[in-house]
Amino acid sequence: MSFYCGVDIGSTWTKAVILGEEEKSDYTRALVRTGISFEAAALSARDEALARAKLAPEDITRTFSTGYGRMNAEFADGRRTEIACHAKGAFHSFPHPCHVVDIGGQDNKIIQLNASGAVEHFLMNRKCAAGTGSFIEEISRRLDIDMKRLEELAENATKEITLSSFCTVFSATEVIKLIREGENPENIAKGVFNAVVARVTEMGTLGGKVVLTGGVAAAFPIVAQILSKATGQEVFIPEHAQFTGALGAALEAKTSS
C-alpha cells in the first residue's frame, strides 16, 4: 500500500498529514510549533505523523511541502504553493464552487474555486499581520487573557466594537484606550473578532459558498458566524481546518506522477 505525506510549514505552526491510497475522510495528522527552525519543525511534524500512523520514512511514496517555509523541507520530493494546496484541501472537503478564506498566523488569503476545483482568482494580504492569528495572540497578551477564553468572552458581548486600525501595533493601542475607558472585556474580545473579519471582507467580495480554513477557524468558530453575518453567505469550516494546506499538499503528492 502506498502512503503520501503533506507538510505545511507556517510561520507559527507546522502541520503534517499522511494519506493512504483509499479515499477516507479521516487521515493521520500532527501539529508542532514552528519555532526558530523551519527544517526542524518540518521533520518533527512529519516524524510525529509517521509515529501516529505506525509508519517509517521509507513507507512514504512521496512527500510534498507547502507554506511559508516549504523550501526548508529538504526531505520533500516536491513543493507546492499555499494557494494550490489550500485550494486542493478545501475542495476535497467541500467539492463545490466556493471562496476559500484562509486566516493564517501572518497573512490572509481568499481563493476562488470553480466547479472542478480549479483556482480562478486569489488575493493575499501580507502587508500587515492585523486580522491574523498573530493579531489575536498579541491582543490576548495585551488583555492578559488566555486565547482560549476570548471566544467565550466574545459570545457574552453586549455591544459591537470594531478595531479600526489596519496595523497590529495601532490596534493594540486602541485596545489599551478601551481598557482605560473601562470597556468590558467581553465587548473588546468581540471587537477583536470583528476586526479579523473586517480585514478579510476589505480584501474582496465573497459570494456563494465560503469555506473558512486555518488555525483561527479551528480555534475560534465565532469567526465563521461573524463572517457569515457580514457577507450574507453560508460559511463552512472543514473538520480539521488547520490542516487544510497540509492535506492539499498530501493530495498533490498523491496525484503527482
C-alpha positions as CSV (number, residue, x, y, z in Angstrom):
1,M,0.0,0.0,0.0
2,S,1.2,3.5,-0.8
3,F,1.2,6.4,1.6
4,Y,1.6,10.1,0.9
5,C,2.7,13.0,3.1
6,G,2.0,16.7,3.1
7,V,3.8,19.2,5.3
8,D,2.6,22.8,5.7
9,I,5.3,24.9,7.3
10,G,3.7,28.0,8.6
11,S,5.2,31.0,10.4
12,T,3.7,29.9,13.7
13,W,2.6,26.2,13.3
14,T,3.8,23.4,11.2
15,K,1.3,20.7,10.1
16,A,1.7,17.2,8.7
17,V,-0.8,14.9,7.1
18,I,-0.4,11.3,5.9
19,L,-2.8,9.8,3.4
20,G,-3.2,6.2,2.2
21,E,-4.5,5.1,-1.2
22,E,-8.1,4.9,-0.2
23,E,-10.3,7.9,-0.2
24,K,-11.0,8.3,3.5
25,S,-12.4,11.4,5.3
26,D,-10.0,10.9,8.1
27,Y,-6.2,10.9,7.9
28,T,-3.2,11.0,10.2
29,R,-2.3,14.5,11.5
30,A,0.5,16.1,13.5
31,L,0.9,19.7,14.7
32,V,4.0,21.3,16.1
33,R,5.2,24.8,16.9
34,T,7.4,26.1,14.1
35,G,9.8,27.9,16.4
36,I,13.2,29.1,15.2
37,S,13.9,26.3,12.6
38,F,11.6,25.6,9.7
39,E,13.6,22.5,8.8
40,A,13.4,21.1,12.3
41,A,9.7,21.8,12.6
42,A,9.0,20.1,9.3
43,L,10.9,17.0,10.3
44,S,9.3,17.0,13.8
45,A,5.8,17.2,12.3
46,R,6.4,14.5,9.7
47,D,8.0,12.2,12.3
48,E,5.1,12.7,14.7
49,A,2.6,11.9,11.9
50,L,4.6,8.8,11.0
51,A,4.7,7.6,14.6
52,R,0.9,8.0,14.9
53,A,0.4,6.1,11.6
54,K,2.9,3.5,12.7
55,L,5.0,4.0,9.6
56,A,8.6,4.6,8.8
57,P,10.0,7.3,6.4
58,E,10.7,4.7,3.8
59,D,7.0,3.7,3.8
60,I,6.1,7.1,2.3
61,T,5.8,7.1,-1.5
62,R,6.0,10.8,-1.9
63,T,6.1,13.9,0.3
64,F,5.2,17.5,-0.8
65,S,5.8,20.6,1.3
66,T,3.9,23.9,1.3
67,G,3.6,27.0,3.4
68,Y,5.9,29.9,4.2
69,G,8.8,27.5,4.9
70,R,8.2,25.0,2.2
71,M,11.7,25.4,0.7
72,N,13.3,24.4,4.1
73,A,11.9,20.9,4.0
74,E,14.8,19.2,2.3
75,F,13.3,15.8,2.6
76,A,10.3,16.7,0.4
77,D,10.1,15.3,-3.1
78,G,8.2,18.3,-4.3
79,R,6.8,21.7,-3.3
80,R,3.5,23.5,-4.0
81,T,2.3,27.0,-3.2
82,E,0.0,27.7,-0.4
83,I,-2.7,28.8,-2.8
84,A,-2.6,25.4,-4.7
85,C,-2.6,23.4,-1.5
86,H,-5.4,25.3,0.3
87,A,-7.5,25.1,-2.8
88,K,-6.9,21.3,-3.1
89,G,-7.5,20.6,0.6
90,A,-10.7,22.8,0.8
91,F,-12.2,21.3,-2.4
92,H,-11.5,17.8,-1.0
93,S,-13.8,18.7,2.0
94,F,-16.3,20.8,0.0
95,P,-16.4,19.8,-3.7
96,H,-18.4,22.8,-4.9
97,P,-17.6,26.3,-6.4
98,C,-16.6,28.4,-3.5
99,H,-14.4,31.1,-2.0
100,V,-11.8,29.7,0.3
101,V,-10.8,32.1,3.1
102,D,-7.6,31.1,4.9
103,I,-6.7,33.1,8.1
104,G,-3.2,32.1,9.0
105,G,-0.6,33.2,11.5
106,Q,0.8,36.1,9.5
107,D,-1.5,36.5,6.4
108,N,-4.9,36.0,4.9
109,K,-5.9,34.5,1.6
110,I,-9.1,34.5,-0.5
111,I,-9.2,31.8,-3.2
112,Q,-12.0,31.5,-5.7
113,L,-12.6,27.9,-7.0
114,N,-14.8,26.8,-9.9
115,A,-16.9,23.7,-10.1
116,S,-13.9,21.5,-10.9
117,G,-11.8,22.9,-8.0
118,A,-9.5,25.0,-10.2
119,V,-8.3,28.3,-8.9
120,E,-9.9,31.1,-10.9
121,H,-8.7,34.0,-8.8
122,F,-6.9,34.7,-5.5
123,L,-5.9,37.6,-3.2
124,M,-3.4,37.7,-0.4
125,N,-2.8,40.2,2.4
126,R,0.8,40.2,3.6
127,K,1.2,44.0,4.3
128,C,0.4,43.6,8.0
129,A,-0.4,40.8,10.4
130,A,-3.6,42.7,11.6
131,G,-6.6,40.3,11.4
132,T,-4.5,37.2,11.6
133,G,-3.6,34.6,14.2
134,S,-0.7,36.7,15.4
135,F,-3.0,39.7,15.8
136,I,-5.3,37.7,18.1
137,E,-2.4,36.4,20.1
138,E,-1.0,39.9,20.6
139,I,-4.3,41.4,21.7
140,S,-4.8,38.4,24.0
141,R,-1.5,39.2,25.6
142,R,-2.4,42.9,25.9
143,L,-5.6,41.9,27.7
144,D,-3.8,39.4,29.8
145,I,-6.5,36.8,28.9
146,D,-5.8,33.3,27.7
147,M,-6.6,33.0,24.0
148,K,-8.8,30.0,24.7
149,R,-11.1,32.3,26.7
150,L,-11.5,35.0,24.1
151,E,-14.4,33.3,22.3
152,E,-16.2,32.6,25.5
153,L,-16.0,36.3,26.4
154,A,-17.0,37.5,22.9
155,E,-20.1,35.3,23.0
156,N,-21.3,37.4,26.0
157,A,-20.6,40.8,24.5
158,T,-23.4,43.4,25.0
159,K,-22.4,45.7,22.1
160,E,-20.4,45.7,18.9
161,I,-16.9,47.1,18.7
162,T,-14.6,47.1,15.7
163,L,-10.9,47.9,15.9
164,S,-10.4,50.3,13.0
165,S,-6.7,50.1,12.6
166,F,-5.0,48.1,9.8
167,C,-1.9,47.7,12.0
168,T,-1.5,45.2,14.9
169,V,0.5,47.8,16.9
170,F,-2.1,50.5,16.4
171,S,-4.9,48.1,17.1
172,A,-3.2,47.2,20.4
173,T,-3.1,50.9,21.2
174,E,-6.9,51.0,20.5
175,V,-7.4,48.2,23.0
176,I,-5.4,49.9,25.6
177,K,-7.5,53.0,25.2
178,L,-10.7,50.9,25.5
179,I,-9.4,49.3,28.7
180,R,-8.5,52.8,30.1
181,E,-12.1,53.9,29.3
182,G,-13.5,51.0,31.3
183,E,-14.9,48.9,28.4
184,N,-16.0,45.4,29.2
185,P,-13.5,42.7,28.2
186,E,-16.4,40.8,26.6
187,N,-17.0,43.7,24.2
188,I,-13.3,44.1,23.5
189,A,-13.0,40.4,22.7
190,K,-15.9,40.6,20.3
191,G,-14.2,43.6,18.8
192,V,-11.1,41.6,18.1
193,F,-13.0,39.0,16.1
194,N,-15.0,41.7,14.3
195,A,-11.6,43.2,13.3
196,V,-10.4,39.8,12.0
197,V,-13.5,39.6,9.7
198,A,-13.2,43.2,8.7
199,R,-9.7,42.7,7.4
200,V,-11.0,39.7,5.3
201,T,-14.0,41.5,3.8
202,E,-11.9,44.5,2.9
203,M,-9.8,42.3,0.7
204,G,-12.6,41.5,-1.7
205,T,-16.2,40.4,-2.2
206,L,-17.2,36.9,-1.1
207,G,-20.1,35.2,-3.0
208,G,-21.7,31.8,-2.9
209,K,-20.3,29.2,-0.6
210,V,-17.4,30.2,1.7
211,V,-15.0,27.7,3.2
212,L,-13.0,29.0,6.2
213,T,-9.7,27.3,6.8
214,G,-6.6,27.8,9.0
215,G,-5.8,27.8,12.7
216,V,-8.1,30.8,13.5
217,A,-11.1,29.0,12.0
218,A,-10.2,25.8,14.0
219,A,-9.7,27.7,17.3
220,F,-12.5,30.3,17.0
221,P,-15.7,29.2,15.2
222,I,-17.2,32.5,16.1
223,V,-15.2,34.0,13.2
224,A,-17.4,31.9,10.8
225,Q,-20.5,33.3,12.4
226,I,-19.4,36.9,12.2
227,L,-18.2,36.4,8.6
228,S,-21.5,34.8,7.6
229,K,-23.4,37.8,9.1
230,A,-21.0,40.3,7.4
231,T,-21.3,38.7,3.9
232,G,-24.8,37.2,4.0
233,Q,-23.2,33.9,2.8
234,E,-23.1,30.4,4.4
235,V,-19.7,29.7,5.8
236,F,-18.4,26.2,6.2
237,I,-15.4,25.1,8.4
238,P,-13.7,21.8,7.5
239,E,-13.4,19.2,10.3
240,H,-9.7,19.8,10.6
241,A,-9.5,23.3,9.3
242,Q,-5.9,24.0,10.4
243,F,-4.7,21.0,8.3
244,T,-6.2,22.1,5.0
245,G,-2.9,23.2,3.5
246,A,-1.1,20.0,4.6
247,L,-4.0,17.9,3.3
248,G,-3.7,19.7,0.0
249,A,0.0,19.0,-0.2
250,A,-0.6,15.3,0.6
251,L,-3.3,15.2,-2.2
252,E,-0.9,16.9,-4.6
253,A,1.8,14.3,-3.7
254,K,-0.8,11.5,-4.3
255,T,-1.9,12.7,-7.7
256,S,1.6,13.8,-8.9
257,S,3.2,11.5,-11.5
